[in-house]
Amino acid sequence: MKITGIDIGEYRQFKNIKFDFTYPADHPKAGQPLEKVCFIGQSGTGKTTLLNVIWDFFQVFVDSYHRVALDNIPVKDEAYITFEEIKVHAIYDEQKITLDYDELKDILDHLDLDAKSKYANLGYHWLKGLGIYNSLKDQEKTKKLCLYIKDSISREANAFLFDQKDHPQTFSDFVKTDIQVEKEKIAYEQRIDEAGSKKAISLGDLQSLSIWQYLLKEIIEYDETTVTKIKNIVQNTSKNKFQEELQKWLQSDPRHELAEKCLNPILNKFFLELETNAGNVPITLRTAGGIKIDSSYLSTGTRQLLATAIPLYKFDTTDTVILFDEPERSLFPDIQQELVKYYTSLAPEAQFFFATHSPFVASAFEPCERFILYFDENGEVKCKSGVAPIGDDPNDILSEDFGLNELMLDEGLAAYEEYRNLGVAVRNETDPVRKNELITKRAKLGDNYKF
């Protein structure tokens, strides 16, 4: 799936505005869907709203076959209300799709009772009834249509940084029969498999524990079997083979792959790395010197990186649309500069939509990939393309694309005015002693402010 455009009539802060998410005619990829999109704009211009519109599109795309089949498109359902004034254009299975409220109603109006009953069993492939979707390959069952990574994602790091088993919820959790344990195990596996099979997943709303258990399933299972495995090695392995067998088991820890291919490339910039020794906690970090770090002391920025990188790496994101709200939160500029390259490397076949306030993040996009939202003189939101070239100085991004006429505060502007006035004074001064004093003062001011 790739999103190729959004047409908005009157919706919240938008009025009669269109977004074309394809490469322009003079681009080598002309006409193809943009691989990544960056929404820039001051607060209130609708960056997050646009992410939510795309998210609503996937809610309808995945779920509407039920509503169509049951003649039940609810008036108060926000995802459906969205499409009363909005059309979303996409490419799915090499076919163009336009989804709006009229489209849904038109489908419904042309279905007889038998057709409606068939729709109820089509799954998210309700489009098959339109002749758009042709077939479902077994390997596609794991693919995600959309991941929405919200700005509060760092809060969900507790799902994998702490051992949830340390805190039984009820008295019955302390003593259970074998049958109870087995039933709970089956229910647990069904729950996380169902969570992991969802086509559209939102992270950051503190309702994703089952998703995290699914993502870390291999690590959790490895930890649960480690004690038994080591016991078997001790009991059934000769002394001269013991160390070799033990090392084989330790090297099979799935954390090694997660560390090497996903987390350590970005954690190394913090002089941190993933702890790869088995334990009760799925994710533990250590310093470059090997000292384990208590998870409760990890910074918000570090938590955010962990909570965003793991899903992008673990999920099958082939042709997935990834929505990312403010990826720069709590991160130093040197890390912000690496974010877009890092995230797109984890999901190279996905289409990304970022909403950001960071010029460091914005500089990683081509001008045609930047969509700059702004208020016109009537308070209506308008949009224009970026100007500064990809990789440009963040100061140029701020002035050219963010539209900041001045990059200095009042104190800096006053200092620059003084710097200019001193230059005039130096040229007009005839007294050599006084002239040297002015030159010295101007030079010091210039050094301080890099004028």
C-alpha positions in Angstrom: 0.0 0.0 0.0 1.2 3.5 -0.8 -0.7 6.8 -0.2 -0.6 9.0 -3.3 -2.8 11.9 -2.3 -5.4 13.5 0.0 -8.2 15.8 -1.1 -9.9 17.8 1.6 -13.1 19.9 1.3 -13.8 21.4 4.7 -12.4 19.5 7.6 -11.2 21.1 10.9 -8.5 23.7 10.0 -8.4 22.7 6.4 -10.6 24.1 3.5 -10.4 23.1 -0.1 -6.8 21.8 -0.1 -5.1 18.9 -2.0 -1.9 17.0 -1.3 -0.1 15.1 -4.0 2.2 12.5 -2.6 3.9 11.5 -5.9 7.2 12.6 -7.3 7.0 15.6 -9.7 7.5 15.5 -13.4 11.1 16.7 -13.3 12.1 14.0 -10.8 13.8 10.7 -11.8 11.0 8.9 -10.0 8.3 11.0 -11.6 4.7 9.8 -10.9 5.8 7.2 -8.3 4.5 7.5 -4.7 6.8 9.5 -2.4 9.0 7.1 -0.4 8.9 9.5 2.6 6.9 12.6 3.5 7.7 15.4 6.0 5.0 17.6 7.3 6.3 21.0 8.7 4.3 23.8 10.2 3.6 25.7 13.3 1.4 24.3 16.0 -2.2 24.1 14.9 -1.6 23.9 11.2 -2.7 20.2 11.1 0.4 18.0 10.9 -0.9 15.5 13.4 -4.4 15.8 11.9 -3.1 14.7 8.5 -1.5 11.6 10.2 -4.8 10.9 11.8 -6.6 11.2 8.5 -4.3 8.5 7.0 -4.8 6.4 10.1 -8.6 6.7 9.7 -8.2 5.6 6.1 -6.7 2.4 7.3 -9.4 1.9 10.0 -12.0 2.1 7.3 -10.0 0.0 4.8 -9.6 -2.8 7.3 -13.0 -2.7 9.0 -15.5 -1.3 6.6 -16.4 -4.6 5.0 -18.3 -5.4 8.2 -20.1 -2.1 8.1 -21.0 -2.4 4.4 -22.2 -6.0 4.8 -24.4 -5.0 7.8 -25.7 -1.8 6.2 -24.1 -0.1 9.2 -21.9 2.9 8.6 -22.3 4.7 11.9 -22.8 8.4 12.0 -20.7 8.9 15.1 -17.8 6.8 14.1 -14.9 9.3 13.7 -13.1 7.2 11.1 -16.2 7.3 8.8 -17.0 11.0 9.5 -13.5 11.8 8.2 -14.5 10.7 4.7 -17.5 12.9 4.4 -15.2 15.7 3.4 -12.0 13.9 2.5 -10.8 11.6 -0.2 -7.7 9.5 0.2 -5.9 8.2 -2.9 -3.7 5.1 -2.7 -2.2 2.3 -4.7 -2.9 -1.2 -3.4 -2.0 -4.4 -5.2 -0.9 -2.3 -8.2 -4.4 -0.8 -8.5 -5.5 2.8 -7.8 -8.0 3.3 -4.9 -10.0 6.3 -3.9 -11.8 6.0 -0.7 -14.5 8.4 0.5 -17.9 8.2 2.2 -19.8 8.2 -1.2 -17.6 5.3 -2.3 -18.7 3.2 0.7 -22.3 4.1 0.3 -22.2 3.3 -3.4 -20.8 -0.2 -2.6 -23.6 -0.7 -0.2 -26.3 0.5 -2.5 -25.3 -2.0 -5.2 -25.2 -5.1 -3.1 -28.1 -7.6 -2.8 -28.6 -9.6 0.4 -26.5 -12.6 -0.9 -23.7 -10.3 -1.7 -23.8 -8.6 1.7 -23.5 -11.9 3.4 -20.4 -12.7 1.3 -18.9 -9.4 2.2 -19.1 -10.3 5.9 -16.5 -13.1 5.2 -14.1 -11.2 3.0 -11.8 -9.9 5.8 -10.0 -6.7 4.9 -10.1 -8.0 1.3 -13.6 -6.5 0.9 -12.0 -4.8 -2.1 -12.0 -8.2 -3.8 -15.7 -7.7 -4.3 -14.8 -4.7 -6.5 -12.4 -6.7 -8.6 -9.5 -4.8 -7.2 -7.8 -7.3 -5.0 -6.9 -10.6 -6.8 -5.3 -13.0 -4.4 -3.8 -13.3 -1.0 -0.4 -15.1 -0.7 0.3 -16.9 2.5 3.5 -14.9 3.2 1.4 -11.7 3.1 -0.5 -12.6 6.2 2.3 -11.2 8.3 2.5 -7.9 6.4 1.3 -4.7 8.0 -0.8 -2.1 6.2 -0.1 0.7 8.6 1.9 1.4 11.8 1.1 4.6 13.7 3.9 5.7 16.1 2.5 8.4 18.3 4.5 11.1 20.1 3.9 9.4 23.5 5.6 6.1 22.4 8.3 6.3 25.0 5.8 5.5 27.8 5.4 2.0 26.3 9.0 1.1 26.9 7.9 -0.2 30.3 6.4 -3.2 28.5 9.8 -4.6 27.7 12.2 -2.9 30.2 10.7 -4.4 33.3 9.7 -8.0 34.3 5.9 -7.9 34.4 5.8 -11.3 36.2 7.2 -9.8 39.3 3.8 -8.3 40.1 1.0 -10.8 40.5 -2.4 -9.1 40.1 -4.5 -11.4 42.3 -4.0 -14.0 45.1 -4.9 -16.7 42.6 -1.8 -15.8 40.6 0.4 -17.3 43.3 -1.0 -20.9 43.3 -2.4 -22.5 40.1 -3.1 -26.0 39.0 -1.4 -27.5 35.9 -4.7 -27.2 34.0 -5.0 -23.5 34.9 -1.4 -22.9 33.8 -2.0 -24.7 30.5 -5.3 -22.8 29.8 -3.7 -19.5 30.6 -0.7 -20.3 28.3 -3.0 -21.2 25.4 -5.1 -18.0 26.0 -1.9 -15.9 26.2 -0.6 -17.3 22.9 -3.9 -16.8 21.2 -4.1 -13.2 22.5 -0.6 -12.2 21.3 -1.0 -14.0 18.0 -4.3 -12.1 17.4 -2.6 -8.8 18.3 0.4 -9.5 16.1 -1.8 -10.4 13.1 -3.6 -7.0 13.1 -3.1 -5.1 9.8 -3.2 -1.6 11.3 -1.3 -1.1 14.6 -1.1 2.0 16.8 1.7 2.4 19.3 1.8 5.0 22.0 -1.7 4.9 23.5 -0.7 2.4 26.3 -3.0 -0.3 24.9 -0.3 -2.3 23.2 1.0 -4.8 25.8 0.0 -7.8 23.6 1.7 -6.2 20.6 5.0 -5.9 22.6 4.6 -9.5 23.8 4.2 -10.6 20.2 7.3 -8.6 19.1 9.5 -10.0 21.8 8.0 -13.5 21.7 11.3 -15.1 20.7 13.2 -13.5 23.5 10.6 -14.3 26.1 10.5 -18.0 25.0 14.3 -18.1 25.0 14.5 -16.8 28.6 11.8 -19.2 29.7 13.6 -22.3 28.4 17.2 -21.2 29.4 17.2 -22.7 32.8 15.9 -26.1 31.6 18.3 -26.0 28.6 21.4 -25.3 30.7 20.3 -28.0 33.2 20.1 -30.5 30.3 23.6 -29.4 29.1 25.0 -29.9 32.5 23.5 -33.4 33.0 23.9 -34.8 29.5 27.2 -33.3 28.1 30.7 -34.5 28.6 33.1 -32.1 30.3 35.2 -31.6 27.2 32.0 -30.6 25.3 30.2 -28.7 28.0 31.7 -25.2 27.3 31.1 -25.6 23.5 27.4 -26.6 24.0 26.8 -23.8 26.5 28.3 -21.2 24.1 26.1 -22.5 21.3 23.0 -21.9 23.4 24.1 -18.5 24.6 24.8 -17.5 21.0 21.4 -18.5 20.0 19.9 -15.8 22.1 17.7 -13.7 19.7 19.0 -10.6 21.4 22.2 -10.9 19.4 20.5 -10.4 16.1 18.3 -7.6 17.5 21.5 -5.9 18.9 23.6 -6.2 15.7 20.9 -5.4 13.1 18.6 -3.0 14.9 19.5 -1.4 18.2 23.3 -1.1 18.6 23.8 1.1 15.4 21.9 3.9 17.1 22.6 3.0 20.8 26.4 3.2 20.1 26.0 7.0 19.6 24.9 7.1 23.3 27.9 4.8 24.2 25.3 2.1 25.0 24.5 -1.3 23.7 22.0 -4.1 24.2 22.8 -6.6 27.0 22.8 -10.0 25.3 23.0 -12.2 28.4 19.7 -13.9 29.1 17.6 -12.6 32.0 14.1 -12.0 33.3 13.8 -8.7 31.5 13.4 -8.8 27.7 15.5 -5.6 27.1 18.4 -4.4 29.2 21.1 -2.0 28.2 24.8 -1.7 29.3 27.5 0.9 28.8 30.2 0.4 26.3 32.3 -0.7 29.3 29.9 -3.5 30.1 28.1 -2.0 33.1 24.4 -2.9 33.2 22.0 0.1 33.5 18.9 0.0 35.7 16.0 0.5 33.3 14.4 3.0 35.6 17.3 5.4 34.9 17.0 5.4 31.1 16.3 8.7 29.5 13.0 9.5 27.7 15.0 9.8 24.4 16.6 6.3 24.8 13.2 4.8 25.7 11.7 6.4 22.6 14.4 5.0 20.3 13.9 1.5 21.7 10.1 1.6 21.4 10.2 2.9 17.8 13.1 0.8 16.4 11.9 -2.6 17.6 8.5 -2.6 15.8 10.0 -1.3 12.6 12.6 -4.1 12.6 10.4 -6.9 13.8 7.3 -6.4 11.8 7.1 -7.2 8.1 6.8 -3.6 6.7 6.9 -4.4 3.0 4.6 -1.8 1.4 3.5 -0.6 4.9 2.6 3.0 5.5 4.4 4.2 8.7 3.0 7.3 10.4 5.5 9.0 12.8 4.6 11.9 15.0 7.5 14.1 16.3 10.4 11.5 16.1 12.8 14.1 17.5 11.3 14.3 21.0 13.9 14.3 23.8 16.7 13.7 21.4 19.9 15.7 21.0 20.4 17.3 17.5 23.2 14.9 16.6 20.8 12.0 17.0 18.0 13.9 15.2 20.3 14.2 12.2 20.5 10.4 12.0 16.8 9.5 12.6 15.3 9.5 9.1 18.2 7.5 7.6 18.1 5.1 10.6 14.3 4.4 10.6 14.1 4.1 6.8 16.9 1.5 6.9 14.9 -0.6 9.3 11.9 -0.5 7.0 13.3 0.1 3.5 10.2 -0.9 1.6 7.8 1.1 3.7 6.3 4.6 3.0 7.0 7.0 5.8 5.0 10.1 6.9 6.7 12.2 9.5 5.3 15.2 11.4 8.1 17.3 12.8 9.3 20.6 14.3 13.0 19.8 13.8 15.0 21.3 11.0 17.5 18.5 11.5 14.8 15.9 10.7 13.4 18.0 7.9 16.8 18.4 6.2 16.8 14.6 5.5 14.0 15.1 2.9 14.1 16.3 -0.7 12.2 19.6 -1.3 9.3 17.8 -3.0 9.0 15.5 0.0 8.5 18.4 2.4 4.9 19.8 2.8 5.0 23.1 4.6 1.7 24.0 6.3 1.1 27.6 7.2 -1.8 30.1 8.0 -2.7 32.6 5.3 -4.0 36.1 6.1 -7.5 34.7 6.7 -6.3 32.1 9.1 -6.8 29.2 6.7 -4.2 26.5 6.4 -2.3 26.4 3.1 0.5 24.2 1.9 3.7 24.7 -0.2 6.6 22.5 -1.1 10.1 22.8 0.4 12.8 24.9 -1.0 16.1 24.0 0.7 17.9 21.0 -0.9 18.2 17.7 0.9 21.0 17.7 3.5 21.1 21.5 3.7 22.3 23.4 6.8 19.5 23.4 9.4 19.7 27.2 9.6 18.8 27.3 5.9 16.0 24.9 6.5 14.7 27.3 9.3 14.8 30.3 7.0 13.8 28.8 3.7 11.3 26.2 4.7 10.2 27.0 8.3 9.8 30.6 7.3 11.7 32.1 10.2 12.9 35.6 9.0 15.1 36.0 12.1 17.0 33.1 13.7 18.2 35.2 16.6 16.4 36.4 19.7 16.1 40.2 20.5 19.4 40.2 22.4 21.3 38.7 19.4 19.6 41.1 17.0 20.6 44.0 19.2 24.2 42.7 19.3 24.3 42.5 15.5 23.0 46.1 15.2 25.7 47.2 17.6 28.3 45.2 15.6 27.2 47.1 12.4 27.3 50.5 14.2 30.8 49.8 15.5 31.9 49.2 11.9 30.6 52.6 10.9 32.2 54.2 13.9 35.6 52.6 13.1 35.6 54.0 9.6 34.7 57.5 10.8 37.1 57.6 13.8 40.2 59.7 13.2 41.8 59.3 16.7 44.1 56.2 16.4 43.8 55.3 20.1 40.0 55.5 20.1 39.9 53.7 16.7 41.8 50.7 18.2 39.4 50.6 21.1 36.5 50.4 18.8 38.2 47.7 16.6 38.9 45.6 19.7 35.3 46.0 21.0 33.9 45.0 17.6 36.2 42.1 17.2 35.2 40.7 20.7 31.5 41.1 19.9 32.0 39.4 16.5 33.9 36.5 18.2 31.1 36.0 20.8 28.3 35.9 18.2 30.3 34.5 15.2 29.4 37.5 13.1 
